[in-house]
Amino acid sequence: MTMRGLSAFPITPTDAAGSPLPADLRRLILRLRHAGVDSIGVLGSTGGYAYLDADQRRAVLETALDAAGGKVPVIAGVGACAATPRPRWRAMRRMRGLRACCWRRCPILP
């Protein structure tokens, strides 16, 4: 797969307790989609993505895929501060509409 152009990596909006805010994420993804970006990366560049549990990550990814609506490729980050990302990547890669996974070692220390 070749990806070209502008890849946008928005933050994962969370509340004060660190729980993702799906409606806010949806608005971000829709704005990026309508702005004409070539791909959207979630869970892996900025914000507290590395501290989300598996269910939260799945919910974020599902929200992003739904908002992208198949119009913009979605890249899922599988980085974390601790455990190996391989099991997460295997589960995520089967999600319908996901175009790529990106493993990034977490530079943030708890």
N, C-alpha and C positions, 0 to 999 in steps of 0.2 A: 504494500500500500504506500502511495506517495501522498503526502499532505503538503500543501503549499498555501501561502498567503498569511493572513493575520489570524493567529490563534489567541483567543481571549481566555484568560484565566481569572474569573471573578472570585472574590472571597466567598466563603460559605457563611451566610449571615446566621448568627446565633443570638440567643437571649443571654441574659446575665449569668445564667447557670451553665451555658455552653451547649444548650440544645438547639439544633438547627431550626430555622424559621422558613418553612417551605414556601409560604406566600411571598416572602421577600426574595428568596432565591428564584422563584418563578418569574417575578418582575425583572430581575437582573438578566436572566436567560432570554426572556422575550425582547428586552431592549437590545441585547447583543445580536440576537437573530435578526431583528428588524434593521439594525445598523449595518448588516451585511458582512459580519465576520465570516471567515472561512471555516473555523472550527471553534469549539468551546471546550475548555478543560475544566473539570471540577475535581475537587478533593486532592489537590496536590501542588499548589503553588503558594498560596497565601492563606492566612487565617488559621483557625484551630482544627483543620482537617485531621491532623495526626492524632488528635485526642478523641475522635468520635468512635463509638463502638460499631460493630458490624451492622446492627439494625439501623443506626443513624446514617451510616454510609450508604446503605442500600436505599434508604428513603431519599437522601440527597440525590443520588444517581437517578432514581426513578423520576423524581421531580424534574431534573435537568433534561432527561430524555423526553419526557412528556412535553415540556415547554419548547424544546428544540423541534419537536414535531416531525422529525425525519428530514427537516430542511437544512440542518447544519450538523455536521459530524460532531459527536461528543467523545471526548477523551476522558477516561477516568484515572485519577491518580490512585495508586495503591501503596504509597509510602506510609511509614509509621515510625514512631520513636523507639518501638521495642520489637515485638515479634515479627517473624518473617512474613512478608506480604503474599507469598505464593498461594496460600489457601484462599485469600480474598480475591486475588487476581483470577483464579480458576472460577470462582463463583460469579464474579462480575463479567467475565468475558462471555458468558452465556446469556447475558441480558440483551434482549432484543433492541437493536438500534445502536448499541455501543460499537464504536469504530476502532478504538484503541485503548490500551492501558499504558500508563506511564509510571514506572517505579522511580521514586525519588527518595533518597535517604533523608530523613528528617534532621535538619540542623538545629532544631529547637530542643533544649534540654528541659525536662520537667522540673 
